Amino acid sequence: MRKLASAAVLLLLAACGGGGDGISIDSASGSCGAARFERLLGRPDSALRGVSLPQGARVNRAGQEIRADYVAGRLNIDVGSDGVIEALRCG
């Protein structure tokens, strides 16, 4: 029973994400080209000015309502409440 509980805790921690800094890139990011924009992670959202994003790209700001529609080739850029780009993902 103890081993099962330990495994569950490890699984939950792994599901929480990467290195604990709150910055991530979707592992399946190839379909929307997120890897091309990895340099933006951890930078202020003002870094998006002058950047040519793919058509249909969406910038999601903390607290903003977003549609739940999934488009595999769409790049989503998540900006935290502090104005820092914290995630790039497809969908």
Rosetta constraint file for C-alpha pairs under 8 A:
AtomPair CA 1 CA 5 HARMONIC 6.32 0.50
AtomPair CA 2 CA 6 HARMONIC 6.21 0.50
AtomPair CA 3 CA 7 HARMONIC 6.11 0.50
AtomPair CA 4 CA 8 HARMONIC 6.20 0.50
AtomPair CA 5 CA 9 HARMONIC 6.31 0.50
AtomPair CA 6 CA 10 HARMONIC 6.27 0.50
AtomPair CA 7 CA 11 HARMONIC 6.11 0.50
AtomPair CA 8 CA 12 HARMONIC 6.20 0.50
AtomPair CA 9 CA 13 HARMONIC 6.21 0.50
AtomPair CA 10 CA 14 HARMONIC 6.14 0.50
AtomPair CA 11 CA 15 HARMONIC 6.23 0.50
AtomPair CA 12 CA 16 HARMONIC 6.47 0.50
AtomPair CA 13 CA 17 HARMONIC 7.39 0.50
AtomPair CA 14 CA 18 HARMONIC 7.61 0.50
AtomPair CA 17 CA 22 HARMONIC 7.89 0.50
AtomPair CA 17 CA 24 HARMONIC 7.70 0.50
AtomPair CA 18 CA 22 HARMONIC 7.59 0.50
AtomPair CA 18 CA 23 HARMONIC 7.74 0.50
AtomPair CA 18 CA 24 HARMONIC 6.82 0.50
AtomPair CA 22 CA 86 HARMONIC 6.24 0.50
AtomPair CA 22 CA 87 HARMONIC 7.98 0.50
AtomPair CA 23 CA 41 HARMONIC 6.60 0.50
AtomPair CA 23 CA 42 HARMONIC 6.59 0.50
AtomPair CA 23 CA 85 HARMONIC 7.67 0.50
AtomPair CA 23 CA 86 HARMONIC 4.35 0.50
AtomPair CA 23 CA 87 HARMONIC 5.54 0.50
AtomPair CA 24 CA 41 HARMONIC 7.56 0.50
AtomPair CA 24 CA 86 HARMONIC 6.26 0.50
AtomPair CA 24 CA 87 HARMONIC 4.73 0.50
AtomPair CA 24 CA 88 HARMONIC 6.67 0.50
AtomPair CA 25 CA 29 HARMONIC 7.14 0.50
AtomPair CA 25 CA 34 HARMONIC 7.39 0.50
AtomPair CA 25 CA 35 HARMONIC 7.58 0.50
AtomPair CA 25 CA 38 HARMONIC 7.32 0.50
AtomPair CA 25 CA 87 HARMONIC 5.45 0.50
AtomPair CA 25 CA 88 HARMONIC 4.84 0.50
AtomPair CA 25 CA 89 HARMONIC 6.01 0.50
AtomPair CA 26 CA 34 HARMONIC 7.86 0.50
AtomPair CA 26 CA 87 HARMONIC 7.56 0.50
AtomPair CA 26 CA 88 HARMONIC 6.17 0.50
AtomPair CA 26 CA 89 HARMONIC 4.72 0.50
AtomPair CA 26 CA 90 HARMONIC 7.00 0.50
AtomPair CA 28 CA 89 HARMONIC 7.72 0.50
AtomPair CA 28 CA 90 HARMONIC 7.26 0.50
AtomPair CA 29 CA 33 HARMONIC 6.19 0.50
AtomPair CA 29 CA 34 HARMONIC 5.26 0.50
AtomPair CA 29 CA 35 HARMONIC 6.47 0.50
AtomPair CA 29 CA 88 HARMONIC 7.77 0.50
AtomPair CA 29 CA 89 HARMONIC 5.82 0.50
AtomPair CA 29 CA 90 HARMONIC 5.60 0.50
AtomPair CA 30 CA 34 HARMONIC 6.58 0.50
AtomPair CA 30 CA 35 HARMONIC 6.91 0.50
AtomPair CA 31 CA 72 HARMONIC 6.57 0.50
AtomPair CA 31 CA 73 HARMONIC 5.32 0.50
AtomPair CA 31 CA 90 HARMONIC 6.92 0.50
AtomPair CA 32 CA 72 HARMONIC 6.94 0.50
AtomPair CA 32 CA 73 HARMONIC 4.37 0.50
AtomPair CA 32 CA 74 HARMONIC 5.44 0.50
AtomPair CA 32 CA 75 HARMONIC 5.27 0.50
AtomPair CA 32 CA 89 HARMONIC 7.84 0.50
AtomPair CA 32 CA 90 HARMONIC 5.55 0.50
AtomPair CA 32 CA 91 HARMONIC 7.97 0.50
AtomPair CA 33 CA 37 HARMONIC 7.60 0.50
AtomPair CA 33 CA 75 HARMONIC 7.11 0.50
AtomPair CA 34 CA 38 HARMONIC 6.64 0.50
AtomPair CA 34 CA 75 HARMONIC 6.28 0.50
AtomPair CA 34 CA 88 HARMONIC 5.89 0.50
AtomPair CA 34 CA 89 HARMONIC 6.34 0.50
AtomPair CA 34 CA 90 HARMONIC 7.13 0.50
AtomPair CA 37 CA 41 HARMONIC 7.80 0.50
AtomPair CA 37 CA 88 HARMONIC 7.91 0.50
AtomPair CA 38 CA 88 HARMONIC 7.52 0.50
AtomPair CA 40 CA 47 HARMONIC 6.90 0.50
AtomPair CA 40 CA 48 HARMONIC 7.73 0.50
AtomPair CA 40 CA 85 HARMONIC 6.73 0.50
AtomPair CA 41 CA 84 HARMONIC 7.82 0.50
AtomPair CA 41 CA 85 HARMONIC 5.29 0.50
AtomPair CA 41 CA 86 HARMONIC 5.73 0.50
AtomPair CA 41 CA 87 HARMONIC 6.64 0.50
AtomPair CA 41 CA 88 HARMONIC 7.70 0.50
AtomPair CA 42 CA 84 HARMONIC 5.80 0.50
AtomPair CA 42 CA 85 HARMONIC 5.34 0.50
AtomPair CA 42 CA 86 HARMONIC 5.85 0.50
AtomPair CA 43 CA 47 HARMONIC 6.52 0.50
AtomPair CA 43 CA 84 HARMONIC 5.48 0.50
AtomPair CA 43 CA 85 HARMONIC 5.72 0.50
AtomPair CA 44 CA 83 HARMONIC 5.63 0.50
AtomPair CA 44 CA 84 HARMONIC 4.30 0.50
AtomPair CA 44 CA 85 HARMONIC 6.03 0.50
AtomPair CA 45 CA 49 HARMONIC 7.99 0.50
AtomPair CA 45 CA 79 HARMONIC 6.84 0.50
AtomPair CA 45 CA 83 HARMONIC 5.68 0.50
AtomPair CA 45 CA 84 HARMONIC 5.64 0.50
AtomPair CA 45 CA 85 HARMONIC 5.86 0.50
AtomPair CA 47 CA 51 HARMONIC 7.65 0.50
AtomPair CA 53 CA 57 HARMONIC 6.31 0.50
AtomPair CA 54 CA 74 HARMONIC 7.90 0.50
AtomPair CA 54 CA 75 HARMONIC 7.27 0.50
AtomPair CA 55 CA 74 HARMONIC 7.98 0.50
AtomPair CA 56 CA 74 HARMONIC 6.02 0.50
AtomPair CA 56 CA 75 HARMONIC 7.38 0.50
AtomPair CA 57 CA 74 HARMONIC 5.54 0.50
AtomPair CA 57 CA 75 HARMONIC 4.72 0.50
AtomPair CA 57 CA 76 HARMONIC 5.95 0.50
AtomPair CA 57 CA 77 HARMONIC 7.71 0.50
AtomPair CA 58 CA 74 HARMONIC 7.40 0.50
AtomPair CA 58 CA 75 HARMONIC 6.24 0.50
AtomPair CA 58 CA 76 HARMONIC 4.84 0.50
AtomPair CA 58 CA 77 HARMONIC 6.16 0.50
AtomPair CA 59 CA 76 HARMONIC 5.89 0.50
AtomPair CA 59 CA 77 HARMONIC 4.71 0.50
AtomPair CA 59 CA 78 HARMONIC 6.04 0.50
AtomPair CA 59 CA 79 HARMONIC 7.16 0.50
AtomPair CA 60 CA 64 HARMONIC 6.70 0.50
AtomPair CA 60 CA 66 HARMONIC 7.11 0.50
AtomPair CA 60 CA 76 HARMONIC 6.87 0.50
AtomPair CA 60 CA 77 HARMONIC 5.92 0.50
AtomPair CA 60 CA 78 HARMONIC 4.80 0.50
AtomPair CA 60 CA 79 HARMONIC 5.99 0.50
AtomPair CA 61 CA 78 HARMONIC 6.03 0.50
AtomPair CA 61 CA 79 HARMONIC 4.75 0.50
AtomPair CA 61 CA 80 HARMONIC 6.21 0.50
AtomPair CA 61 CA 81 HARMONIC 7.14 0.50
AtomPair CA 61 CA 83 HARMONIC 7.94 0.50
AtomPair CA 62 CA 78 HARMONIC 7.56 0.50
AtomPair CA 62 CA 79 HARMONIC 6.11 0.50
AtomPair CA 62 CA 80 HARMONIC 5.07 0.50
AtomPair CA 62 CA 81 HARMONIC 5.07 0.50
AtomPair CA 63 CA 81 HARMONIC 7.63 0.50
AtomPair CA 69 CA 91 HARMONIC 7.89 0.50
AtomPair CA 70 CA 91 HARMONIC 4.86 0.50
AtomPair CA 71 CA 90 HARMONIC 7.61 0.50
AtomPair CA 71 CA 91 HARMONIC 4.64 0.50
AtomPair CA 72 CA 90 HARMONIC 5.86 0.50
AtomPair CA 72 CA 91 HARMONIC 4.50 0.50
AtomPair CA 73 CA 90 HARMONIC 6.29 0.50
AtomPair CA 73 CA 91 HARMONIC 6.40 0.50
AtomPair CA 74 CA 90 HARMONIC 5.50 0.50
AtomPair CA 74 CA 91 HARMONIC 5.28 0.50
AtomPair CA 75 CA 88 HARMONIC 7.01 0.50
AtomPair CA 75 CA 89 HARMONIC 5.93 0.50
AtomPair CA 75 CA 90 HARMONIC 4.87 0.50
AtomPair CA 75 CA 91 HARMONIC 6.57 0.50
AtomPair CA 76 CA 87 HARMONIC 8.00 0.50
AtomPair CA 76 CA 88 HARMONIC 5.73 0.50
AtomPair CA 76 CA 89 HARMONIC 5.18 0.50
AtomPair CA 76 CA 90 HARMONIC 5.83 0.50
AtomPair CA 76 CA 91 HARMONIC 6.78 0.50
AtomPair CA 77 CA 85 HARMONIC 6.96 0.50
AtomPair CA 77 CA 86 HARMONIC 7.78 0.50
AtomPair CA 77 CA 87 HARMONIC 5.93 0.50
AtomPair CA 77 CA 88 HARMONIC 4.81 0.50
AtomPair CA 77 CA 89 HARMONIC 6.68 0.50
AtomPair CA 78 CA 85 HARMONIC 5.86 0.50
AtomPair CA 78 CA 86 HARMONIC 5.75 0.50
AtomPair CA 78 CA 87 HARMONIC 5.00 0.50
AtomPair CA 78 CA 88 HARMONIC 6.35 0.50
AtomPair CA 79 CA 83 HARMONIC 5.76 0.50
AtomPair CA 79 CA 84 HARMONIC 5.43 0.50
AtomPair CA 79 CA 85 HARMONIC 4.37 0.50
AtomPair CA 79 CA 86 HARMONIC 5.67 0.50
AtomPair CA 79 CA 87 HARMONIC 7.22 0.50
AtomPair CA 80 CA 84 HARMONIC 5.47 0.50
AtomPair CA 80 CA 85 HARMONIC 6.35 0.50
AtomPair CA 80 CA 86 HARMONIC 6.26 0.50
